[in-house]
Amino acid sequence: MEYRQLGRSGLKVSVLSLGTMTFGGKGKFAKVGDTGVAEARRQLALCVEAGINLFDTADVYSQGVSEEILGEVLKEKRTSVLVASKARFPMGTGPNDRGSSRHHLIRACEASLKRLKTDYIDLYQLHEWDGVTPLEETLYALEHLVDSGKVRYVGVSNFSGWHLMKTLGVSERLKLIRPVSQQIHYSLQSREAEYELLPITQDQGLGVLVWSPLAGGLLSGKYRRDRQPEGSTRHLEEWNEPPIYNQDALYDIIDVLVDIADARGVSAAQVALAWLISRPSVTSVIIGARTEDQLKDNLLAADLVLNSDEINRLSDVSRPPLIYPYWHQAQTASDRLSAADLSLIAPYLRKP
């Protein structure tokens, strides 16, 4: 297992980490998974044996049950692993039971600590943007949690480019705690993060944790142009996380994935994960599994190194169009682009 530095922090995390949204199976999260304590304990043991040192959860996952299960199965392993959690989404029906206010964040963190049966959270993340609460208030609250020893590092998740830069700017101006990472959705099927979020990562020295790297299972190899998984009742037209805008383009990606996987004698899921691990801005790819067999398969991706031809084939078939203002910059500003600019634009400059 390879370990990479998380942004500008001194923390090193495994290139694969375990997401625990499948733990609990309460409410709407039952559709994702219903892993109980016994199965979660087996999954955690497999991950630790493979070298994974980061386990990601959130208070909203099964309304706290995911955190409770993770806390129960960690116990004596707590000091040898890293725990990441998140807050922002509703944890009650009251008007202040959500958001990134000082009131909600401090209460949410203290509740998470109890459920996780721990004194501290290694990485505490804002789960989503809050456009109502002033950033100054949010950052002062996070600073308080760090100063009190309840949180070690902070990060953000699902922010847009301007949300992220505003957060970094306010933290620098007020000399408050600076996020070390962002958790984003990124996959061969969904590469929008390359427009702004990944260049910001490179320019500002942030770590990147990737959620749903298999696009909700679309890139597992089970969905094919001529068939869907046996027993599946979910149609691509109904897919909303991530949304499917072009089914033919998706199947083109899957065709290349499967072709490479078959030639390698591995699963399509492993190839999709290995492509993400190879991306220069990615720190860790968060995997999650309904079953032990799925987890074992995904763990093998840590040792799968794609060659340049395989990476290029996957990158070419999944590359999104260059939107404005980037196509204009490619045409008129290619003589003065930074490394962060080129992380997006360079592949388009090479095209005839």
Order of alpha helices (4+ residues) and beta strands (2+ residues): beta-beta-beta-alpha-beta-alpha-beta-alpha-beta-alpha-beta-alpha-beta-alpha-beta-alpha-alpha-beta-alpha-alpha-alpha-alpha
